[in-house]
Structure formats: C-alpha cells, structure tokens
Amino acid sequence: MVAGGTRYDLNGQPCGEMTEAQQNDAREALEKARQKRLNARNQ
C-alpha cells in the first residue's frame, strides 16, 4: 500500500483521495483476511 493516493470508482475514474483512516481500515482488513486464510490452511 502507498501513503495517500487517488481513489478510483468501478469505472476506473479518479474520485478523490484516500484518507489515513481509510488506509488504516484497508490495512486491517487485509491482515484479517491473511490471518483467516492462514488459519484455514493450518486446520
């Protein structure tokens, strides 16, 4: 992930900037998904 950056809509058009809070939320969601995948693989 990159600090800041442009957000894009479903058509690929720029639609604003990512906030720090949005970046943190995305980072947390990615980590949860990785952990879930690792836990499923280890069972």
N, C-alpha and C positions, 0 to 999 in steps of 0.2 A: 504494500500500500504506500501511497505517496501522500505527503502532507499537503493539505489544501487540494486544489484541483477542481476541474469543472465537472458538474453532474450532467448526465445525458438522459433524455427521455427514451421511450421504447422505440422511437423512430430514429434514434442516433443524433438528435438535435441537442445542442447545449441548452440547459435550462436552469443554470445557477451554479453556485459554488458549494462545495462540501464544507460543513461546519466541523469544528473539532469534536463536538458531541456526536455528530453523525459518524465520524471516523472511528471514534471510540466504540460506538454501538456496533458498527460493522466488524471491527476487530474482535470484539467479544463474541459476536455471532459466529465468526469463522473459527474461533478457538473452541467454542462449544460443539460445533459440527465436527471438528477434528477429533475431539475427545470422544464424542459419540461413536464415530467411525472406528477409532482405535479400540474402544471398549467392546464393540460388536465383533471386531476381528479377533479379540483375545478370548472370547467365550466359546 
